[in-house]
Amino acid sequence: MLDSKNIPSEIQESIVETINQQLIKRGFPQVTIKHNKNDRYPELDIISEEFNTVPVIMKSIRIENNGGSINNKTKIILRDGDEVEVPYLSIWIPVHVSYNHFGGGSNGTGLFGYSCEIREDNKERIYIFTENISG
């Protein structure tokens, strides 16, 4: 069963693949993903290697998420003509670019948001994704 603290690797790989496709479209490097299983606020953390621009205008730049969430939810769906309550995961990852200044200090800005709902189809043993990119 899907749970905010137990996200299968194939789901994580699909999420990072979608995020990386969006980053490539925008001219940014790819990221890796790590499941943070914090008891209170589980989330998927993304981060890139540090990079820079030519000409160099910042000390360092990287892609990461600025927060995010994984929530266990339920919704009603029709299955074989009956209304059934099914559990699903709702995932939100705000993709952010952060940069460090030469004189100290740092700043950043949001690039886009990734969200998805994932539920398990117990009959077929597959995961059903509904993905959305905002921004």
N, C-alpha and C positions, 0 to 999 in steps of 0.2 A: 504494500500500500504506500502511496506517495505521502511524504511527510516533509515538513520544512527542514528537518534535521537529517533527512536521508534522501537526498536527490540523486538518482542514478547517474552514472558518468555519461551515458548516452544523451541524457537531457542537458547536462552541463556542456557537453561538446556541441550540441545543436545551438544552444544559446550563444556560446562564444563565437561560433561560426557566423551566425547572423550579425552579431555586433562587429566582428572583424570585416564582414562585407561592407557594412556601413562606414567603418573607419577608412577602408581603402578608397571608397567613393569620395571621401573628403580629403584624401591625401595624407592620412595619418598611419603610423605603424600599428601592427596587430598587437593584441593583448592576450594574456593568459587569464585563466579563471581559477579561483580557489573558493571552496565552500567553507564559509565561516559558520560553524555550528554553535554560535553563542546561544545559550539557553534563553535569554530574554529577547534578543534581536538577531535571529539567524539571517544571513544574507549571503549573496554571491559577490565576492570581491574580484574586481578586474584590475589589472595593472600592466603597463607596457614597460619596456626598458626605457631609460632616459634617452632622449634624443635632442637634437638642436636643429636650427634652421641655418640656411646660408643666404645672406650673411648672418652671423651669430648676433641675435638680439637679446637673448636671455641666457642666464648661466646654465639652466637645464630645463627641459620640458618633459612631461610624461602624461600618459592617458591613465585615468583611474575612475572609479566610481565615487561619487560624493554621497554616501549613504545608500539607501535602497531598502528593500524589504522582501520577505518571503512570508506569505500568510496562508494558513490552512483555512479554507472556506467550504461552504456547501451551496449547491443550487439545485433547483428542480428541473429535470429534463423528462421528456417523453421517451419511454422505452417499452416497446411492444404494446403501445396504446395506454400504458399506465404512467402516471406521474411518479417519478422516483427521485429521492434526494440523493445526490452524488457528491462525494468530497472532491475538491480540486485544490491545486496550489495557485496562488496569485503571486507573480514575481514582478518586481519593479527595480530596474537598474538605471539610475541617471549617469550617463557617460559624460565625463568631465575632463578638460585639459587643465593641468596645473603647471605653473612655471615659477622658477626661482630667479630673483633679480641678482645682478652682479653685486649691488650694494647691500645685499641682505633683504630679507622679506620674501614673501611669495604671494601669488594671486592665482586666479584661475577663472574659468567660465564653463558653463554647460555646453555640450555639443549636441546631444540628443538624448532622448529617453527610450529605453527598451522596456516593454512590458509583455507579459504572456500569462495565459491561464493554461494549466496542464491538468488533465484528468486521465485516469486509467480506465480503459475499457476491459473489464474483467473477463468478458467472453472471449475477446480477441487477444488479450495480453499485449495491447499496444498503448502507447501514450498519444493522446489527442491534444495538439497544440493550437492555440489561438494567439498569434504574435502581433505586436503593434510597435511601430517606430514613430516617435513624435519629435519634431524639430528638425 
